Amino acid sequence: MSSSAFNRNKWLCFLIVALVATLPAVAASDTAASKASNRPNPVATKSANVAAANYSEHIKKDYNTRFGANSPFLPSEATTESGDFIQPGTFPTAEYCAHCHADIHKQWRESAHANSFREPFYIKNVNMLINGKGIEYSRHCEGCHNPIALFSGALTKGSKVDRAFDNDGISCSVCHSIVKVQNTSGTGSYIMGIPAVMVKADGTRIPGEVSYDEILANPELHSKAVMQDFYKTAEFCAVCHKAALPRQINDYKWLRAFSVYDEWQQSSWSRENPLPFYRKDSVSTCQSCHMKPVAAPTDYGAIDGKVDSHRWIAANTAIPKYYGFDQQLEQTAAFLQDEILGIDVFSLIDNASGREIAPIGRAALNLYPGENVTLAVVIQNKKIGHSLVPEQRDFYEAWVEFEVKDAEGKSITHSGYLQPNGDLEASAHSYTNRLISKDGRWLDKHEVWEAHSRAYDNTIPAGRSDLVRYQFSIPQNAKFPLSVTTKINYRRFRQAFTNFVLDKPQPYPIVLLGMKTIQLPQNAPASSDADANEWMRWNNYGIALLGQLQYSQAVDAFEHVIKLRPDYADGYTNIALADFLYEKYDAAMEALNRALELIPGDARAQYYRASILRIQGKMDEAEALFLSVLRKYPRARDAHRELGFTYYQEHKYTQAREQYELLQGIDPDDLAAHYNLMLIYRRLGLKEKAAEQAGYFTDRKDDPTSNSLALDFLRQHPEISSESVPWHVHPEEHEPGMLAGNK
């Protein structure tokens, strides 16, 4: 059928870039709505309902209900509308959808979604869980990695369910049959409807596949079946791109695994929070970054020749490498290299005298052989809407490679190099973590279900900066200028994990996320040239110092910012934040007053001003300012939390309850909300609600013994112990076989 024929049937009106559709052709069903009348076929409907009920009862006979007879899908939070199992054949296949969505199907087939269950890195890991604890525990994972397996009842010992669907992982009909987001707690917090590509005139979903002729005759009914407004929201992605480890999976306590959605929601990209250091002009969602419109010349769902990409290009380089998806790998590398990070060799300190030169390139240099120096490098996460690295970063690797050479190419120091076996040298500055078991063992194979602690956890939040320090001595015979190269490298996965999965050493792609090389002459006068970015260099330096708890140094950095840009209101607010964290409230208030003179009513400055006023006991003024912030940013979780606590301190329990309940609507797992609602409900006589919140708080609060596990591990591993100290300095390091210049 030609494209023009589809247009005559108003085909394009309903195929508004399906969020996860990607499918090929299969036989059509006769049990759909009546073709001629477009009215329900009661016989077919009754037959389908009976078949569904019979299937569910059949599965229940031999199904392991370890986590509760009325909760068959736990530990996943995913469930179905009816609470019953769904026949796997009810889900239309990807091939069926590809009949009309050839371009989308091609994109999807190479994506992480399409390969979410079959790829070896996942299979090897989940089989460890199954072999160690039982297949029913894998329900926790499969709510996001293989939903059809979960909902079909296949995840029980001795299951006879035909698992032909495993090859498709998260197929088109999986995402496009979700009818509701339960909340933003993640771990599969969605409700699966009846898998359907058509609805009846009254909106009732028609199970399974229907003929293509029916779709063409009733495109609006297809659209209603496969598209929901919430598919275009970040909350839709949050159902799986946020996860926790509940007590059922680890026999310990609730632990947050990763919070990509929260990182985005609190960043400047969402424009839902006034507190980020930098401001965006428009909202960017998961979809606007990871589903950019691409050409789709043969796809009948294209609008103006384009569809929203169903490759979901992000950071998974392992899947395309394993399957030979060259286009997916190429686009992933290009995405990661699109200036997502900023690198600035900012300052140099003479360790003998304490003399500091900053910023490098503007301040005068006077170096000498034998001098022991420390170079400070600022790394800014400037173009990622979440942290670097997000999700479960324990088996990913993003690290800083730092090398100094003299003019003859002699290596003076080299940190972050790869060893001959492909492993990253142990003391490299790496954006990762170390998961520790209850017996203090490093869980190096991603055994998250055994995790009790993190020895350290390094990342750079969206819009924030990190400060990495490298100490070395300039050799006596060094030839100037010195060449300083900083690289940020990334690979998926750690070499040891890749070797474990593939049963042999095998190199996988390393992507260069960013690189900066500068020259350090022995002597150089201060530059008198105007530098439009100098204020931002100081600002990023100050932000990094704040993140490392160095408040007085941060104030000094931000004071440089306002000297260069006295009109920059956030410069004053940044000073106030540093003073506030240092508990210098009068100085902070003075800086906030200046910020509010420049931008009257600025929500960021108002928030910190309100926080100080509450500490000073000026509750009415604090309330008014927090409310002002929330009128501009109604989903600002920090403002809801602090206003709720302000009301609580004033014994305004009804108003406090409202704020904490609103907060839980944004983050259902907020610990302060659980604790304070427990107290508030008690005071309001709501005993059952209080007990529920007390249970959540008890399960989610920190376990003080986990810190001792981390400390013990770090004592046993001095090569990485400094990574747990925010302001640590990397000592001089040499790659084996590479000699530094004589000193």
N, C-alpha and C positions, 0 to 999 in steps of 0.2 A: 504494500500500500504506500502511496506517495505521501510526502509531507503535506502537500496541499490538501489531500483528502482528509488528513487528520485535522487540519485547520477548519475545514468545512464542518467537521463534527465537534468543533469547539474543544479539541483535545488539549490544547495548551493551557486552557484556563484553569485546569485543575492540577496540572503537574508543575506546581511552583517549586522547583528545585527540591525534590524530596530529600530530607535530611540524611537518611541512611539507605535509601533504595538502591539496589544494584542487583539485578537479577536476570537469568536466562529462562528458556521456554520449556513448558511441560504441558501435559494434557489438561484440557479444560473440564470443569465440573458441570454436571447437569442440575445439581441441587442448589441453584441460586434463585434470585428473585425472578418472577415471571417475566420473560423477555418482552412480551407484547404489552402487558398491562402495567408493568413496573410496580406490581403489588406483591405482597408476600405470598409465597407458596406454602400454605399451612402444612401440607403433607411432608414436604421437604424439611421445613423447619422442625417439625415434631421428630422426624427421623434423625436429624442432626443432633437434637437435644438428647434423645434417648441414647444415641451412640456415644456422645460425650459422657453422659452419666454412667453408662455401662463401663466405659474405658476407665474412668476414675475409680469406680468400685473394684474393678479387676486389679488395678495397680495397688490399691490399699491393702489387698489381701496379704501380699508378701513384702510390703514396704516397711523399712526400719524407721520407726518414729522416735528415734533416740532423743530428739529435742522437743518432743511434745506432739501428741496425736492431732492437736488442732493447729499445729504449725509445721506442716510437712516440708517447708522450704528453708527453714532455719538450718544453719546460721546465716544464710543470705537473708537480707531484708526484703527481697523481691517476693511478690505474691501475685496471684491471679484474682480477677474480679470475683469469681465464685469461691475461691479458696480451694478449688479442685484441680486435678491434673488435666493436662491438655494432650490430646493425641498428637504425636510429632508430625504426622502427615497433614494435620490441619494447617501447619505453617507453610504458606506458598514458598517454593524454592527460589533460589537466586536465578536459576536458569529460566524459570517461568517469567520473572520480572524482566530479564534481559531481552526478551522478545521485543520490547519497546524501549528499553533503557540500556542499549548496548554500550554507550560511552560510560555511563555511570557504573555499569557492571564491570567494565575493564578497570576503572579506577579502584572500585571496591575490592576486586579480587587481589590486588597488590597491597591492600591496606592492612594495618594491624587488626582492624575489626574483623575482616574476612578470615584472618589467620589466627584469631585469638585463642583457639583451642588446639589446633593441629601443630603449631610451630614447636620445635623441640625444646626450646628454652623454658617454655611454660609446662609442657608435658613432663619433662624430667622433674621439675620442681613439684608439680601437683601429685605426681606418682609417689614422691617421697612422703607426702602427707597421707595419701591413700594407703600405702604400704605400712606406714607407722601407726596410723590411728583408725583407718577405715574409710571406705568410699563415701559414707554419709557426711563426713567432715568436708569433703570437697564441694558440698553445696554452697559453702561460704564463698568459694571462688567462682563457681559456675554460674551464679546469678548474673555475673558480668562477662565471663569468658565463654560460657556455653549455655545460654538460657533455655534452649530447647531441651537439653539434657536434664536441666533442673525441673522444668515444668512437665516433662513427659514422665517423670518418675524413674528415670534411668539410673539415678544416683543412689542405688541401694544394692546390697550384696546379692548376687545371683540374678540380677535384672535380665529379662529377656527382650527388652526394648531394642528395636532395630536402630542403631546409631549411625545411619547413613548421613545424618545431618551434621556430624562432627566436622566434616570438611569445610563447612560454611561458617562456623563460629557465630559471629554476630551478623546475621543475614539481614536483608532488607525488611523482611516481614517481622523480624524480632523488634527492631526499633520502631517500625511503623505500625505496630500493634499495641504499643504502650499507650494506655489511655489516661494515665495520671502519674504525676510525681508526688510521692507521699510526703517527702520533706527533703531537706538537704543534708541529711545524716550520711547518705552514701551507702556503700556496700550493697548496691542494688535496691535502693529505696524507691522503687517504681511499682506500678500495678499493670500487669499484662492483661489486655483485653482478649477477646476472641480474635485469633488471627484472621484477618479479612482484607480483601482488596476492594470490596463493595459493601455498601450498606443499602438497606431498603429505604423506601420513601420516608418511613417513620424514624429512620436513624438506626434501626436494629442492624447489628453487624452480621454479615453473611459469611459463615465459616469457609475457609479454604479458597481454592482457586475457582474462578469463573471464566467463561469464554471471553476471548478478546473482543468479540462482536458486542457482547453485553457492555463491556467497558466503553467501547466507542459510542454505543448508543446512549450511555448514561455517565458521561465523564464527571459530572458533578457528584454523583454517588460514589465514584471511585475516589475523588478528592476528599470527600468527607471521611472515607474509611482510612486513608493513608496519611493524611496531614492533620496536625494539631498545631494550634498557635504556639504552644509551649515548646515545640520542637526547636524553635528558633532562639530559645533562651539558654543562658548558662546553667540554669537550674536543671534543665534536662540532662546536660552533660554531667552534672554533679552526682546524679544517681549512681554513677560508676567511677567517676574521676574524683572520688573522695571515699575513703574506706576506713573501717575500724576492725580491730581484732576483738571480738566479744569473748566473754568467759567460756562460752560453749566450745570455742575453737582452741583456746590455749590453757584451759583449766586453771586460770590465774585471775585475771581481771580484764575489764575493758581497757583497750589501748588504742589510741588513734594511730592509724598506719600512715595515711597521707591525707592532705587537705588542699588539693589543687584549687578546688572551688573557693574555699575560704581565702586562699592567697590572692586569687583574682578579685573576689568581692571586696576585699579590704585594700586593693591597690587603686591607683589612679585610673586604671583602664576601665573600671566599672563605673566610675563617677558616682558611687554610692557612699563614699567615705571622704570626709574633708581632711583627713589627717596625713595623706601621703606627702612626701617632700616636693614632688613635682605635680603639675596639673595638666590634664588632657583636655583638649577642646571638644572631644566627642567620645561616646562610649564605644569600646571594643569588646566584643564577646568572644567566647571560644570559637563560635562559627565564623566571625569576621576574620579571625587569624588563621584558623585551620580548615576553613571551607571556602576559600576565595573562588570567585567565578572563573571557570576555565572553558575553553572552546569544547563544544560537543557537537560535531557536525552531523552525526547520525542518530542522535538521541531525540526521541519525540517529546521528551520533557524539557528540551532546551527553550529558553526564552532569549530572543535575539542571538541565537546561536551559542548560548552558554548555559552551563549548569553550575551549581555550587559543587566544588570538588568533593568527591567521596573517597579521596585518598587520605584525607585527614593528615596531611603532611605535618610532622612534628619532629620527634627525635629518635624514632626507632630505626636504626640502621641495620640491626641484626636480621630481622625478617627478610627484607629485600636482598641482603647478602646471601642468606641461606637458600632462598628460592630462585635467585638469579633475576630478581625484578630490577633491572638496570634503571628503568625510568623512575621508579619509586625511590631508589637509592640516590640517584642524581638530584631529584627534586628535594629530598630530605637534606642532603648536604648543602644545597643552595639555600634552603630555608634557614639552616643553622649558621650559615656564613653571612647572613644579611645584616651585618653590623649590629648584632643583638647585644654586644658588650662594648663597653668603653675601657680602654687601658691607658693609664697615665702614670709614668714614672715620676712621682711628684716631688719627693724630697730626698736629701742626702744628709746624714748626720756623721760628723767626725766623732767616733766613740771615745776618743781620748779627751777631747776638749768640750764635747757636747755641742759644738758649733753645728747649726742646722742651716742648710741651703734649701730654700723653698720659695716659689715653685721652680723646679729645674727647667731651664730654658729661659727663665726671666732673671733669676738671682745670679750673682757673681760666683764663679767657680775658682777654687785655688787648691788643687789636689796635689799630693806628693807621694812618691814611692814609699812603701812601708806603712802608709796610713791605713788604719782599720776603720771601715765605714759601714753604715747601714743604709740601704736604699729602700724607700717605702713606695710600693706600687698600689695605686687605687684602681680597683676593678669595679666597674659600674654595670649593674643589670639594667640596661636602659630600654630594652625593646621586647622584653618577655613579660607577659601578663601574670606571671607566677614566679616562683623561686627558681633559681639555678642551683641544683637540679631538682625538679619536682618529683612527686610520687615516691616510690620506694627506692631511694637512692643508694641503698646499701650494696647493690650489685651493679650499679652503673659506675662510670668513672668520668669525672670532669676535673681537670687538675691544671695547676699553673706550672708551666715550664719556664725557668728563669736561668739565663746564662749570660756571663760577662766574659768577653774576650778582649785581649789587647790588640793593637794595630797589626800585629803579626799573626793574629789568629790563635794565639795561645789561650786556652781556657783557664780562667781565673776561678770561677765557681760555676757549677751547673747543678741546679735542683730540678726535680721533676722529670728526669730522664727514664727511659725504659731499660730494664735489665736485659741481658741476652736471651732469657727465656720469655720475654714479652711482658713480664710483670712490671708494674710501676714501682719505682724505688720507694721504700717504706716511708721516708720522711717528707715526701712531696706534699705541698699544700693542695689538698683535694677536697672537692665539694661532695661529700659522702657522709656515711655514718658507720658505726660499728654496732650491730645488734648482738646482745649478750644474753645467754641462757641463764636459767636460775642457778646453774653450777659454775657460772663465770666463763663459759665457753663462747668463743666467737662463732656466730652462726654464719659462716662464710658461704653457705649454699642457699641462702635466702629462706631458711626455715623459720619464717615469721611466726608460726604457731607455737614456737618455743621461746619467743623473745620475752625477756623480763626487764631489760634495760638497754639504754644506748650509751656506749662509752663516750661518744661525742657525736655531734650532728651539725655539720657545716653546710651552709647554703647562703645564697644572696637573695633576699626577698625582692620582689618586683620594685623597681625604682630606687633601690638602695645600693650601697656601695660596700665593698670589702677592702681592707687594708692589709697587704701582705708585705712583710719586712724580711730583707735578706742582708746578712752580715758577711763581710769578707775583707781580706787585707789585699791591698794593691802591691803586687810583687815589686821588689827593688829594681828589677830590670824590665819592668813593664813598659811597653811602647804606647804612647798616647796617640790618638784618642782611644778611650775604652769604648767598646761596643756593647750595649746592654739590650738584650732581646727578651721580651716577655711574650709567652704564648699561652693561650687557654685551649687545651685539648679536650676532646670528648670521645668516648667510645662506649658502645653497648655490646658487650658487658665487660666486667673485669676479666682479664686474661685467664685467671684461674677458673672462673665460673664458666667461661666459654669452653675451656679444655674439659671441664667436668661434664658439661652437657654433650659435647661432641665426641667425647672419649679419646681425644687426641689433641695435641697442640695445633692450633689453627689461628692465623692472624685474621682479625676482623677489622673493619674500617675504623680509622682514627680521623676525626673531623677537626679541623682547626677552626675554633669558634672566633678567634681574634688573635692578632699579633701586633706588637709595637716594638720597633728598634730605634734607639736613640744613641747619639754619640756624646761621650763625656770628654771634652778636651781637658788638658791639665790646667790651663788657665783660660778663663773667659769672663769678660766684664758683664755686668748686669745689662740686660736688654732694655732699651728705651722705647722699643716699638710698642704701639698699642696692641693689646691682645683682648679681643672681644670675649674670649672664652675664659679669661683668667678668673673671673668671679665664680664661674661654674666649677673650675678646677678646685678652688678653695671650698666651695659648697659641697662637692662630692667627698672631699677629704674630711670635712667636718661631719658629714653623714656617716662615713666609715668610722670615725673616732667615736661617735655616739654609739654605734653598734658594738663597739669594743669597750664600752663603759668608761671611756676617758673623757669625762665631762668638761673639765677645765680646758683641756686642749681643744675640745670641740668648740667651746665658746670663742677661743682665740681664732680658730679658723673662720667661724661665722662673722667675727668682727672684721676680718679681712674682706669678707663678702660685701658687707654694707659700706665699707670704705670705697670699694670699687663701684658699688651700685646702691647708693643711699635711697633709691626709690623702690628697692626690692623688699616688699613687706615680709615675705617668707624668710628673709635673712634675719629679721628681728624675731620672728616667731621661732626660728631655729635656735637662736640664742636663748630665748625663753624656755624652750623645751630642755635644752642642756642644763640650764639653771634649775628648772623644775625637778628634773631627775636627780640633781645634786642637792635638792631641798633648799635652794636659795630662792625663796618665794618672792621676796621684795624685788630682787634684781629681775626675776622672771616677769613680774607684773609690769615693771618699768618698760621692758622690751615689748611686751604685748600691747601696752598703751601706744607705743610708737607704731607698731604694725597696724593697729586699728585706726590710727590717724591717716595712714596711707590707704587702707582699704576698710572704710567703715562697714561694720557688719560682717566682716570676714569670718566664716564659720570655723576655720582652723584656729585662728587666734581666739575666737570666742570659746571654743571647747577648752583650751588650756586655761583661759581666764576663769571659766566656770569651775574648773577643777581646783584652782587655787582658792577661789572664794569659798568653796565648800570646806576645804581644809581649814580656812580661817573662821568657819562658823557662820558665814554670811549666806544662809540657805536660800532666802528668797531671791537674792541676786543670782545665785548659782542656778536655781531652778529656771529662772527666766532665760538665762543664756543657753542652758542645755536645750530648752524648748525651742529657742530660736535656731539652734543648730539642726534640730530634728525637723523643723519646718522646711529647711532647705535640703536636708539629707535624711529622709524618713527611714532609710535602711542603714543608718550609721550605728553599728552594733555597740561601739564604745560609748556613744552618747546615751543610748538606751540603758546600758549597764550602769553608767555613772549617775544618770538621773534617777534610776530605780534605787540606787543606794542612797542618794540624797533624800528621796521620799522616805525610805526605810528609816534613816536616822531621825527623821522628823515624826516617825510613827504614823505616817500617811500610808497605811498598808494597802489600801485599795489602789491608790495611784502607783505604788511601788510594784504591786502585782501586775498591773497593766504593762508597765515598762519591761519587766522581766519576761512576761509572756510574749510580748512583741519581739524581744531579743531571741527567745527560743524559736520563733517563727523564722528567724534569719539563720540562727545556728542552734539546732535542737540539743547540742551537746555542750553548750556553754556551762562551765563548772560553777561560776559565780551565780548563774541563774538557778541551777539546781539547788545550791546551798541556800540562797536567800529565799527562793520560793518555798523551800521546806519550812523555813522559819515563819514566813508570811502566812502560808496556809494554816499553820498551827494557830497563829494569832487570830485568824479569821474563822477558826473552827472547822476547817476543811481537812479532817483527819486523813481521809483516804488519799487525797491529793498530796498532803504533806508526806505521807508514808511512801508514795510513789517517787517523789522528788528525793527523799532521803535515800531510797534504794539506788537511784541513779548516781547521787553524789558519792555514796559509799563505794560504788563500783568504779567510778571514774576518777576519784581523787588520787593524787600521787601516792605511790608506795615509797615511804622513806628508805626501805631496805634496798631499793633499786640503785640508789646513789652509791652504796657501798660496793655493789657489784661492779659498777662502772669504775670506781676508784681502784679496786683491786686489779681489774683488767689493765688499767692504764699503768699501774705500778709494774706489772709484768711485761709491759710493752712500751719501754721508754722511747722507742723510735717514733711512736705516734702520740705520746702523751701530751706533747706541747700543743697538738691540734685542739685539745679541749680548753686551752687558755686563749681567750679572745685576742690578746695583744702580744702573742708570742712572736719570737724572732727566729728565722731559719738560719742556722749557722752555715759556714762555708762548706760546700759539698762538691765532690768531684766524681764524675763518672769513672767507673773502673777502667784502667788503661789510659786515662787521659790525665796527663800531668799538668799541674799549674805552673806558671812561670816561677823561676827561682826567687826566693824572697831574701 
